[in-house]
Amino acid sequence: MKGSVLVTGAAGFIGSHLVGRLLHLGYQVVGLDNFDNFYDPAIKQENIRPLVEDGGCRIIRGDIRDAGLLSRIFSEYDIRLVTHLAARAGVRPSLQHPILYQDVNIGGTINLLEISRASGVRQFVFASSSSVYGLGTPVPFNEEAKVDFPTSPYAASKASAELFCRTYSHLYGLPVKALRLFTVYGPRQRPEMAIHLFTRKIEKGEEIPIYGDGTSQRDYTYIDDIIDGIVGALMDQSQAFEIFNLGDSNPVPLHYLIQLIEESLSKRAKLKKLPVQPGDVPITFADINKAETRFGYKPKITIEEGIDLFVHWYRKSVHSLTNSLA
């Protein structure tokens, strides 16, 4: 075996895909997840179930804010590598619960940095967000750009956590890679995220909410490509603190995204036009040259291919659920 890897947020969308990849590569994986009710915990339980039953992942139910639990995990499982995905997610919910976002996303990250420093972790990968770029950043977003204008508490919490990662790397020599992820989608995507939400509502003949005029653009990135990037960063040998963008580098207008979902479902969307929401930005667009140069990151799945793959997974999962309830 190649050592023990801790994956926080292991039962979530990205976490469960990462656990599967690491197990396939031969790593001993310890997953930590609190199975909170941000969305149905049963979805997360199903995400991770086959990886526990068949793949050998050890899953622990707990919270990154519990420093005592983290100390016991690191001691018992001899954690050498950390991929920190756990977070309170979402721009819009953070407007209603800023203190919770500060507590989980900043406080929880500091707990992990502290135990990782004390335990001599060889690599610490932190899942940040493209949201840190905020307003006024020239496109494509480059890792050297200033990130001093976050537009939501979520974005501010991720930018703040990045600063703590930098500080721990500087003070204690902890190798840290902060990965700014750009709108990840694919099978097992969280149900409130746009592609999943739109697919579900169009399939059911319900209205889908459109904030603004449909011209906003997002750098949608397929889950398999993101996992390639995370694994590349985790295996990187650099001992420094570094930031990498992980995106597709191909912004997609909202109206085109809806068109692709319509075509894949063979159904027309019913649109409900709404005002632009606080915290939203008009475009996200990743400059991925640094990640490509350092560890060969190169997205392979186009948005057209990815939407078809997602819709196939969605219909298959709904069919399976219907059969299980019959």
N, C-alpha and C positions, 0 to 999 in steps of 0.2 A: 504493500500500500504506500501511497505517496504522502501520507500525513492527514491530520484531521482538519477539516474546514468547517467553520461556523458560518451558517447562512441565517441571518435574521430576516424575519418576514418570509420564512421558508414556504408557508402554505399559500401565499398570495400568488397573483398572476405571474409576475416575473420570477419570484422566488422558487415556485414549484418547477418552472422550466429550468432554472439554473441548477437546482438539486438534481434533476434528472440528468443533465449534461455532466455534472461532476461525478455522479455515480457511474455513468457510462465510461468516463475517463479513468476510473479506478480509485477515486478518492473516498476516504471515510468522511461522511457528511453528518454533521449535527445541525439540525434545524431548530430554530427558536421562533415561536409565533404565539401571540396572545389571543388569536381567534376573536378579535373584537367585533362589535356589531356595526362597523361602518358600512358593511354589506353582509348578507346572510353568512354566518359562520359555517353553515353546512356546505356552502360552495367551496370554502377553503379546505374543509375536511376532506371533500371529495378530490380536490386538487392533489393533496399530498398522500391520500390513502394508498394508491398503488405503489408509490415510491417507498412507503414504509413496509407494506406487505411483501413486495417483490424485490425492491431494490436495496433494502437494508439501511435506509436512512433512519437515524434516531431522531425523533421529533419530540421537542420539549415544549409544553404549554407554559408560557411565562412572558414577562414584560421586560423590555430593555431598560425601564426605569428602576428595576429591582436589582440594585448593585450586588446584594448578597447572592442572588440567584446566578448572576453572571460569574461571580467569583467561583461558585461551586462548579459551574459548567466548565470553565477554563481549567480548573484543577482536575476534575474527574476525566475529562476527555482530551487533555493535552492539546488544546487548540493552537495551531501554528499559522493558519490563514483565516482571515475574516472577510466576509462579504456582507456589508451592512445595507440591507434593503428595507428594513422595517421603518415605517414612518406613518404619521398621520397625513393622508394624501388629499389632494383636491384644492384648487384655488378658491372656488366659491364657498365651500364649507368653512374654510379658514377665516372668512370675513365674519362669521358668526361665533367662532370659537378660537380666537387668537391665543389665549392663554394655554389651551390644550395643545395647540400646535407648537408653541414655545416649549412646553413641558416635554412632549414626546420627541420632537425633531431635534431640539438642541440639547435638552437635559439627557435624553436617552443616548444620544450620540456621544456626549462627554463621558457617560458611564462606560461605554464600550471602548472609547479611546483610552481611558484610564486603566481598565483591566488589561487591554491589549499591550499598553506600555509596560505594565508591571509583569506581564507574562512573556515578554520577548517575542511577540508575534512577528512573523517574517514579512507579511504583506497585509495591509488593511485597505480594502476597497470600499469606498463610500458612494452610494447611489445618490447623486445630487439631481438637479433638474434644469432643463432649459429655461424654466421660469425665472431663474436668477438673473437672466439678461434684462428683463423688464422692458422699460420704454427707452427709446432713443439710441439703442445699440445698432450700429451699422450692420447690414447684412452682406454676406453670411456672417453669423455670429462666430467670432474667434475667441479662443480661450484667454487671450491677452486683453480683451475688452474690459472696461470698468463695469462692475455689477453693483453700482451704488444707487440704483433707482428701482428696487423691487416694487411690484404693483399689488402685492397681496401679502398677508401674514405667512402664507405657505412659502412664497418665494423668499421672503425675508428670513424665515427659519432655515431654509436650505442654504442660503448664502452665509448665514451666521454659523451653521454647522461646518461649512467649508473652512471658515476662518479658524475654528477650533482644530480642525484636521491639520491645517497648515501650522498652527502653533505647536501642536504635539509633535509634528514631524521636526520642526525647528529645535524645540527644546530637548527632545528625548531621542531623536534619530529614528522615530517610528516611520517606516516606509508607508506612505499613504497615496492612493490614487483616487481622486474625486472625479466621478464620471457624470457629466451632465447629459441626462437621457432626454431624448426628444420624442414625445408622444408615441409611446410604445403601444402596439396593437397586435392582435392575433388570438388564437385559441386560448380560452380561459381569461380573456380580458375582463376587468371589473365591469359589472353590469351598468354602472352609471356613466361610463366613458362613452364618448360620442359614437364611435363605430358600433359598439355593442348596443347602445340605446337606440340608435337610428335603425339598425337591422331589426331589432325586436319590434319596434313600433311600426315600421313599414310592413313587416310580415303580418302584423295583426290588424293593419288598416287604420292605425291611430295616427294622430298628428305628431310631427316631430318639431321640437322647438328650434328655431333658427334665430340666433342673436346677431343682429345687424343685417347687412344686405347680402350676405353669402359670399363676400369677397375675401374674408379673412383667410389666412393660409397657415397650415401647420405642416411641420416636417414629420409626417407619419413614418414610423420605423417598425418593421416587422420583428416579432419577438425573437426569431432564430438569429437574426443579424445582431440584435442587442446582446443575446447570450454569447455570441462569438466575441463581441467586444469586451464583455465583463470577464470572460475566461482569459482573454488576451492580457487584460490589465492585471488580473490576479497572478498570472504566470510571469509577468514582467519582472526583471531582476533589479531594476533601479531602486535605490534606497531613498530617493528624494520624494518630497511632496510634489505631485503633478496633477494637473487638470486635463481631462480629455473630453471632447464632445463625442457622443455616440448618437448619430442620427442617420437619416437617409440622404441628406443634402439635396432634397428635392421637394420644396414646399408645394402643397396641394391645396388649391382653393376649396372652400367648403362646398360650393355648388357642384364642383366636379366630384368630390367625394360622394355626395348624395347621388349623383348620376351613376357612379360605379356601383353603389349598393343597389339602386333600382334595377340596373341591368343584371346584376348577379342574382337578385331575387325574382326577376321578371315581374316586378310590381312597381307602381308609381307611388311616390311619397306624397303625403298631405302635409303641407308646410304651415307652421304657425310662426309668423314673424313677430319677433320681440326686440326690445331695445338692446344695445350693447351692454354687457354686464360689467360692473366694477371688477377690476382685476384682470380683465381680458387684455390681450395684446393683439395687434393686427397681423403679425407674422412671426413665425419661428423658422430658422434656417441655419443649419449646422455647417460650419467649416470643419470637415473631418480629416484634413490633411495630416494633422499631428498623430492621430490614432492609426491612420493608415501607415505612416512612416515608421512608427514605433513598434506596433505589433500586428501589422498586416490587416487592420480592420477594413473591410470592404463589403458594404451591403449588397446582397444578391437578389432580394425579393422586391420586385416593383410593386407599387401601390395597386396596380391592376391585378397582379397575381395574388397579392396579399388579401385583397377584399374577397376574391373568389375562395381562397383557402379559409378565411374566417367564416363566410356564409356557409360553406360546406360543414365546418365544425359546428356552427350554431344549429343548423337544421338537424344534424346528427345528434347533438346533445339534447335538443328538445324532444326528438323522437325517443331517445333512450329514457328520458324522464317520464314521458307519457306512458311508455310501456311498463316502467317500474311501478307506476301508480295504478295501473289497470287491474 
